[in-house]
Amino acid sequence: MKRVIILGAAGRDFFNFFTVYRDDPEAAVVAFTAQQIPHIADRRFPAELAGPRYPKGIPIYAESRLEELVKELGADTCVLSYSDLSAVEVLHLSARVNATGADFVMLGARHALRSSKPVIAVCASRTGAGKSPLSRAIVPWLRQHGIAVAVIRHPMPYGDLLAGRVQRFATAADLEAHDVTVEEREEYEPHIATGSVVFAGVDYAAILAAAEQEADVIVWDGGNNDTSFIEADLYFTVVDPHRAGHEASYYPSETNVRLADVVVINKVDTAPAEAVAKVRESVQRLNPHARIVLADCPVRADEPGVLTGRMVLAIDDGPTLTHGGMAFGAAVLAARMAGAKALVNPRPFAVGEIADALAQYAHVREALPALGYGERQLADLETTIARAAAGGVEAVAVGTPIDLARLVNIPVPSTRVRYDIALRDGVTLEDLLAPVLPAAATRT
């Protein structure tokens, strides 16, 4: 029997287990490893989810122990099951595995689930490329045209895995009931605010079945730059000219570009023209059959005057700044647009897990990542903001998609920063969604 370790980050790793390995009599998953996200290692995948072949569940270890785990557990195969990795990082992982004697495996898109409903997938070349604004535009448009939509979000099961097997978010109370992290709120709350329902969790076959009971159309709202878990009738990939070249040099970015029916080059309003041209050329080379459309990502502060002439602490989406590799986000752009006196480097004020994150991601200097994977991290974020305010920060620009001031105290004037997607050249959502609308209409 083949002994398998699944390398993950609390997302695709569990999906690959459910769809490929759980019921395979020729494979035994001996461990998961965890990377990128704090506090997801040193726990156990529950026996109730793992099935009768795993009566004790499956242990989850830190990826840093990979080589010793392969030897201790007698693993034959290690399966890469997380995203936002450079091609070089993937090769380093494969070398670490192969040097132990084990095989290194990457599963293909054929393992995606199939739905009885039309599926629109929204994926990306990197975390923070702008797939969420596109999803948030598509879903209300469909609902306004009488089509019932269920959003299925890429997994973020950072808490109790058994309790999170199938999650449904329709109200703010649902967020509280599931004790979600800041990162989960950032994805669910904007959809809920427009009256949409979001499904997420651990067991995506069960999640899909639940969503199909309520929807005429399924919208897959991707996470990081992962590929869709559900076979799509219309596949969008959003690419980011602020990280030109990453669409071909990150995993699984290139896969998303090659799978796409439509590639949206976002942030054209703030990216250099030569970067936009470079991305367009790259996409055309990788997928000459995809339709390429351009889009702006307009950024606006609710109260720009709060930032004008002041020392500003910019707080931006955590994953975009950390494993997404961006040095700035919408809050930084809004502060500059508003005429901030200066952007304050958060590093001198950071404490605890926020300081640890900034030490790990040396490229982040103009923005504070809004990390909140647990109560301790959220408390460290609040303390960091308080120390910055005491150290001369006069205003805060909050560039996360949620009202962060409801979760942490911000002791100086602050304003939320919002960002949307605006298609260029007369392109409309109706035009882009046309391939799935007849199928959706027959099922309403």
C-alpha positions in Angstrom: 0.0 0.0 0.0 1.3 3.4 -1.0 2.0 5.6 2.0 1.1 9.3 1.4 1.9 12.7 3.0 -0.3 15.6 1.8 1.5 18.9 1.9 -1.0 21.7 2.5 -2.3 24.8 4.2 -5.7 23.9 5.4 -7.5 24.0 2.1 -6.7 22.0 -1.0 -5.0 19.4 1.1 -8.3 18.3 2.6 -10.0 18.5 -0.8 -7.4 16.2 -2.4 -7.8 13.8 0.5 -11.6 13.6 0.1 -11.6 13.3 -3.7 -8.6 11.2 -4.3 -7.2 9.3 -1.3 -9.8 8.7 1.4 -11.5 5.8 -0.3 -8.5 4.5 -2.3 -7.6 1.0 -1.0 -4.1 1.3 -2.5 -3.2 4.4 -0.6 -2.9 5.3 3.1 -2.5 9.0 4.0 -0.1 8.9 7.0 0.0 12.7 7.6 -0.8 16.2 6.4 1.8 19.0 6.7 0.9 22.6 7.2 2.4 25.8 5.8 1.7 29.6 5.3 -1.1 29.9 8.0 -0.3 30.0 11.7 -1.9 27.6 14.2 -3.0 25.0 11.7 -0.3 22.4 12.5 -0.1 20.1 15.6 -3.8 19.1 15.4 -5.5 16.1 13.9 -7.8 15.6 10.9 -10.9 14.1 12.6 -11.7 10.4 12.3 -15.3 11.3 11.7 -14.3 13.1 8.5 -11.4 10.8 7.6 -13.7 7.7 7.4 -13.5 4.1 8.6 -10.0 3.5 7.1 -8.7 6.1 9.6 -10.2 5.3 13.0 -7.7 7.5 14.8 -7.8 10.4 12.3 -4.7 11.8 10.6 -2.0 13.9 12.3 -1.1 17.4 10.9 2.5 18.5 11.3 4.5 21.5 10.4 6.0 21.3 6.9 9.4 22.2 8.4 9.6 18.6 9.6 9.0 17.1 6.1 12.2 15.1 5.7 12.0 13.5 9.1 8.3 12.7 8.6 9.0 10.9 5.3 11.5 8.7 7.1 9.6 8.2 10.3 6.3 7.4 8.6 7.8 5.4 5.7 6.1 7.7 3.1 6.4 6.8 -0.5 4.7 9.9 -2.0 4.3 13.5 -1.0 1.4 15.4 -2.7 1.7 19.2 -3.2 -1.7 20.6 -2.2 -1.4 24.4 -1.6 -0.8 27.5 -3.7 0.9 30.8 -4.1 4.3 29.2 -4.5 6.9 30.3 -7.0 8.1 27.8 -9.5 11.4 27.8 -7.8 9.8 27.1 -4.4 7.9 24.1 -6.0 11.2 22.7 -7.3 12.8 23.1 -3.9 10.0 21.2 -2.3 10.3 18.5 -4.9 14.0 18.3 -4.2 13.5 18.0 -0.5 11.0 15.1 -1.1 13.0 13.4 -3.8 16.2 13.4 -1.8 14.4 11.3 0.9 13.6 8.7 -1.8 9.9 9.6 -2.0 8.0 10.7 -5.1 6.7 14.2 -5.5 3.2 14.5 -7.0 1.0 17.3 -8.3 -2.6 16.4 -9.0 -4.3 17.6 -12.2 -7.5 19.5 -12.8 -9.4 16.3 -13.7 -10.1 15.8 -10.0 -12.5 18.8 -9.9 -16.0 18.0 -8.8 -18.9 18.2 -11.3 -22.1 20.1 -10.6 -25.6 19.7 -11.9 -25.8 23.5 -12.1 -23.9 25.9 -14.3 -20.6 26.9 -12.7 -18.7 30.2 -13.0 -15.2 30.0 -11.5 -13.3 33.1 -10.5 -9.6 32.4 -10.0 -6.4 34.4 -10.1 -2.7 34.6 -10.8 -1.8 35.6 -7.2 -3.5 36.4 -3.9 -4.7 40.0 -4.1 -5.0 40.2 -7.9 -8.7 41.2 -7.6 -10.8 38.1 -8.0 -13.0 39.0 -5.0 -14.1 42.3 -6.5 -14.9 40.4 -9.7 -16.9 37.8 -7.8 -18.7 40.6 -5.8 -19.7 42.1 -9.1 -20.8 38.9 -10.8 -23.1 37.6 -8.0 -25.3 40.7 -7.6 -25.7 41.0 -11.4 -26.9 37.5 -11.6 -29.3 38.0 -8.7 -30.7 41.2 -10.2 -31.5 39.2 -13.3 -33.6 36.7 -11.4 -31.0 34.0 -11.1 -30.5 32.3 -7.7 -26.8 32.2 -6.9 -24.8 30.3 -4.3 -21.2 31.3 -3.7 -18.8 28.5 -2.9 -15.7 29.9 -1.4 -12.3 28.3 -1.4 -11.7 26.7 2.0 -10.3 28.4 5.1 -10.9 25.7 7.8 -8.7 27.1 10.4 -10.9 26.2 13.4 -12.7 23.0 14.4 -12.6 20.9 11.3 -15.5 18.6 12.3 -17.8 21.6 13.1 -16.7 23.2 9.9 -17.5 20.3 7.6 -20.3 22.3 5.8 -20.7 26.0 6.5 -23.4 28.3 5.3 -23.1 32.1 5.7 -26.2 34.3 5.1 -26.1 36.7 8.0 -23.7 38.4 10.4 -24.9 36.0 13.1 -23.6 33.1 11.0 -20.1 34.7 11.1 -20.3 34.8 14.9 -21.7 31.3 15.2 -18.8 29.9 13.2 -16.2 32.1 15.1 -14.5 33.1 11.8 -11.1 34.7 11.5 -10.5 38.2 10.1 -9.4 36.5 6.8 -12.7 34.6 6.6 -14.7 37.7 7.3 -12.9 39.6 4.5 -14.3 37.0 2.0 -17.7 36.3 3.5 -18.9 39.7 4.9 -19.0 41.6 1.5 -21.1 38.9 -0.1 -23.5 38.8 2.9 -23.8 42.6 2.8 -25.3 42.3 -0.7 -27.7 39.6 0.3 -25.8 36.6 -1.1 -25.2 33.3 0.5 -21.8 31.8 0.9 -20.9 28.1 1.4 -17.5 26.9 2.6 -15.9 24.4 4.9 -14.0 21.1 4.6 -16.0 18.5 2.7 -16.6 20.1 -0.8 -18.8 17.3 -2.2 -21.2 17.9 0.6 -20.8 21.6 0.3 -21.6 21.5 -3.4 -24.6 19.3 -2.8 -26.0 21.8 -0.2 -25.4 24.8 -2.5 -27.1 23.1 -5.4 -30.3 22.9 -3.4 -30.5 26.7 -3.3 -29.0 27.8 -6.6 -29.5 28.1 -10.3 -25.9 29.0 -10.7 -22.8 28.2 -8.7 -20.0 30.8 -8.4 -16.7 29.4 -7.3 -14.9 32.3 -5.4 -11.3 31.2 -5.5 -8.7 31.6 -2.8 -5.0 32.5 -3.2 -4.2 31.5 -6.8 -5.6 28.0 -6.5 -7.5 26.4 -9.3 -11.2 25.7 -9.0 -12.4 22.7 -7.0 -15.5 22.5 -9.3 -15.4 22.0 -13.1 -16.4 25.3 -14.6 -18.7 26.2 -17.5 -17.0 29.6 -17.5 -13.6 30.1 -16.1 -12.3 33.6 -15.2 -8.6 34.2 -14.2 -7.7 37.6 -12.9 -4.1 38.6 -13.4 -2.1 41.4 -11.8 0.3 43.7 -13.8 1.7 44.9 -10.5 3.3 41.5 -10.4 3.9 41.1 -14.1 5.4 37.7 -14.9 3.9 35.9 -11.9 1.1 34.6 -14.1 3.8 32.3 -15.6 6.2 31.8 -12.7 3.9 30.9 -9.8 2.1 27.8 -8.9 -0.6 27.2 -10.0 -0.9 30.6 -11.7 0.0 29.3 -15.1 -2.5 26.5 -14.8 -5.2 29.0 -14.1 -4.2 31.1 -17.2 -4.3 28.0 -19.3 -7.7 26.9 -18.0 -9.3 30.3 -18.4 -12.0 31.2 -20.9 -11.6 34.9 -19.9 -8.5 36.5 -18.5 -9.0 39.8 -16.8 -6.0 42.1 -16.6 -6.9 44.1 -13.5 -5.5 47.3 -11.9 -4.7 48.9 -15.3 -5.4 52.3 -13.8 -2.5 52.0 -11.3 0.0 49.7 -13.1 2.7 50.8 -15.5 1.6 50.5 -19.2 4.7 48.4 -20.0 3.7 45.9 -17.2 0.2 45.6 -18.7 1.6 45.0 -22.1 4.0 42.3 -20.6 1.1 40.5 -18.9 -1.0 40.6 -22.1 1.8 39.1 -24.1 2.4 36.4 -21.5 -1.3 35.5 -21.4 -1.6 35.3 -25.2 1.4 33.0 -25.3 0.1 30.7 -22.6 -3.5 30.6 -23.7 -4.1 32.0 -27.2 -7.8 31.0 -27.1 -8.7 33.0 -24.0 -10.6 36.3 -24.2 -8.5 39.0 -22.7 -10.3 42.0 -21.1 -8.9 45.0 -19.2 -10.2 46.4 -15.9 -9.5 49.2 -13.5 -9.5 48.7 -9.8 -10.7 52.1 -8.5 -9.7 52.8 -4.9 -11.6 55.2 -2.7 -11.5 56.2 0.9 -14.8 56.9 2.6 -13.4 60.0 4.2 -10.2 61.0 2.4 -9.9 64.2 4.5 -9.1 62.0 7.5 -5.8 61.1 5.8 -4.9 64.4 4.2 -1.7 66.0 5.7 -1.4 63.4 8.4 1.0 60.6 9.4 -0.9 57.6 8.2 -0.8 53.9 9.2 -2.1 51.9 6.2 -3.7 48.5 7.1 -4.1 46.2 4.1 -5.3 42.7 3.4 -3.0 40.3 5.3 -2.5 37.4 2.8 -2.0 39.8 -0.1 1.0 41.3 1.7 2.3 38.1 3.2 2.4 35.0 1.0 0.9 37.1 -1.8 4.1 39.1 -2.0 2.7 42.6 -2.5 4.4 45.4 -0.7 1.2 47.5 -0.6 -2.5 47.4 -1.1 -5.5 49.7 -1.4 -4.9 51.5 1.9 -1.5 52.6 0.8 -2.9 53.8 -2.6 -5.7 55.7 -0.9 -3.4 57.4 1.6 -1.2 58.6 -1.3 -4.2 59.8 -3.3 -5.5 61.7 -0.2 -2.3 63.6 0.3 -1.1 61.9 3.4 2.0 63.6 4.9 3.8 60.3 5.1 3.1 56.5 5.4 4.4 55.1 8.7 6.5 51.9 8.7 4.7 49.6 11.1 7.7 47.6 12.0 8.9 49.6 15.1 5.5 49.2 16.7 4.8 45.6 15.9 4.5 43.0 18.7 4.0 39.3 19.1 2.8 37.4 16.0 2.5 40.6 14.0 6.2 41.2 14.6 6.9 37.6 13.6 5.0 38.0 10.4 6.8 41.2 9.5 10.1 39.5 10.2 9.2 36.7 7.9 8.0 39.0 5.1 10.8 41.6 4.8 9.3 43.3 1.7 6.4 44.7 3.7 7.3 48.2 5.0 4.6 50.7 4.1 1.6 48.7 5.2 0.5 46.7 8.2 -1.0 43.3 7.3 -4.5 42.9 8.9 -3.7 39.4 10.3 -6.2 37.8 12.6 -6.1 34.1 12.4 -6.9 33.8 16.1 -7.6 35.8 19.3 -3.9 36.1 20.1 -3.0 37.5 16.7 -6.0 39.8 16.7 -4.9 41.1 20.1 -1.3 41.6 18.8 -2.8 43.6 15.9 -4.7 45.9 18.2 -1.6 46.4 20.4 0.5 47.2 17.3 -2.1 49.8 16.2 -2.1 51.4 19.7 1.7 51.6 19.8 1.7 53.2 16.4 -0.8 55.8 17.5 1.2 56.5 20.6 4.3 56.8 18.4 3.1 59.5 16.1 0.5 58.0 13.8 -2.3 60.5 13.3 -4.7 58.5 11.1 -5.4 55.0 9.9 -6.4 53.9 6.4 -8.2 50.5 6.6 -7.9 48.7 3.3 -9.4 45.4 4.3 -12.9 44.5 2.9 -14.4 44.5 6.4 -15.1 47.1 9.1 -11.9 46.3 11.1 -12.9 48.9 13.8 -15.6 46.5 14.9 -13.0 44.0 15.9 -10.1 46.0 17.2 -9.8 49.5 18.8 -8.3 52.1 16.6 -7.5 55.1 18.9 -7.0 57.7 16.1 -9.2 58.9 13.3 -9.7 56.2 10.6 -11.4 55.6 7.4 -12.3 52.6 5.4 -10.8 52.2 1.9 -12.9 50.3 -0.7 -12.0 49.0 -4.1 -14.1 47.6 -6.9 -13.5 46.3 -10.5 -14.5 48.4 -13.5 -14.3 46.7 -16.9 -12.8 48.8 -19.7 -13.5 49.3 -23.5 -17.3 48.9 -23.2 -17.1 45.3 -22.0 -20.1 44.4 -19.8 -20.8 41.6 -17.3 -23.8 40.6 -19.5 -21.4 40.1 -22.4 -18.9 38.1 -20.3 -21.5 35.9 -18.7 -23.4 35.2 -21.9 -22.1 31.6 -22.2 -23.8 30.5 -19.0 -27.0 32.6 -19.1 -29.1 30.3 -21.3 -28.3 27.3 -19.1 -29.1 29.3 -16.0 -32.4 30.4 -17.4 -33.6 26.9 -18.1 -33.1 26.0 -14.5 -34.7 29.0 -12.8 
